[in-house]
Amino acid sequence: MITGAAGFIGSALVRHLIQRTSHEVLAFDKLTYAGNLSSLVSAAASNRYSFVQADICDAEAVSRALADFEPQVVAHLAAESHVDRSIDGPAVFVQTNLIGTFVMLNEALDYWRDLNDADKATFRFHHISTDEVFGSLGEEGFFTETTPYDPRSPYSASKAGSDHLVRAWGHTYGLPVLVTNCSNNYGPYHFPEKLIPLIIIRALNGEPLPVYGDGSNVRDWLFVEDHAAALQEVFENGAPGQTYNVGGNAERKNIEVVRAICAILDRLRPRTDGKPYADQITHVADRPGHDHRYAIDASKIRTELGWTPSVTFEEGIARTVEWYLSNEGWWRDILAQRNATERLGNG
Ligand code: NAD
């Protein structure tokens, strides 16, 4: 059972499990502005796929889905996920990320307690979280699984709180929980408000390419399909109660990411005036409280579970740009319904 299954990472996990494994999948999603059934079309053709539209804050709906589907694994990805939105409207972040995770845990615990001993032993509640809970790094160092929490945006604070709830349900009630904290994802089906799709789409539209501040903020980028493979590895083979950091070993400054996208577009879809897309780059006011650098030490998942990213940033970003060029229908439909490329979170 995958919550947030119609989102960016949830849909990648659903497609991965349907295409590459024999798992049956229940996709559970409220379909907020961020949820898109169009990201699940290929998976929906499978008879191992089913979908429920419901809210993780609705205990009855969660309980019914657990009772009907009888999952061996709950992969909990449903969340409000956009930092800029959390600056403008933190309430829904507290509601979904904290209260929603509490409801998921409570209902999962009731369900788990009623399982027979064999199913109880193999059940996993896997909570998918972010490296942003660890705060911001200077030029040196990496986040490990034991880095103290220091969240600094309403988004990361709500995710940090949800991580604590999950571990508490593990310690206090014995629910077999797993937590993964992952770095920034990118790839196909990424909602147009996030940096990488935003830059591709605005570049193609001939619009200015906004870079926050001087563009020196560093993120560790992971191709979303590699994240999906990591999640499968963790819920199948991770030890209950454990946390695993997941990262791409691909630290890039934001300005480097934007320049890389421009260079790929120059090659694949040159501007009609022959000028480089980089001419469209403009620096805009920085995000309030913008964390300087995130970087993941992913050695635990590598040594204990044998997972490593399969693509480099250069391969992944080229595949991503190519995907947006050949799937204009997917993102143009979203843009037609929602103004997803406007600037949010000025504080
Ligand atoms: P997303 O915003 O693309 O998708 C979130 C999904 O959750 C949407 O389909 C939405 O409809 C659904 N949802 C929201 N509120 C809901 C509710 N109350 N009930 C049911 N469904 C609801 O997010 P994403 O980028 O795919 O992130 C998924 C998870 O991974 C989140 O928990 C996020 O914190 C975490 N994460 C994301 C990144 C990243 O780079 N995107 C990195 C690390 C961790």
Residues whose N, C-alpha, C, O or C-beta is under 5 A from the ligand:
A	BS01	NAD	G4 A5 A6 G7 F8 I9 G10 F28 D29 K30 L31 T32 A34 G35 N36 A54 D55 I56 C57 L77 A78 A79 E80 S81 T96 G100 I128 S129 T130 C182 S183 N184 N185
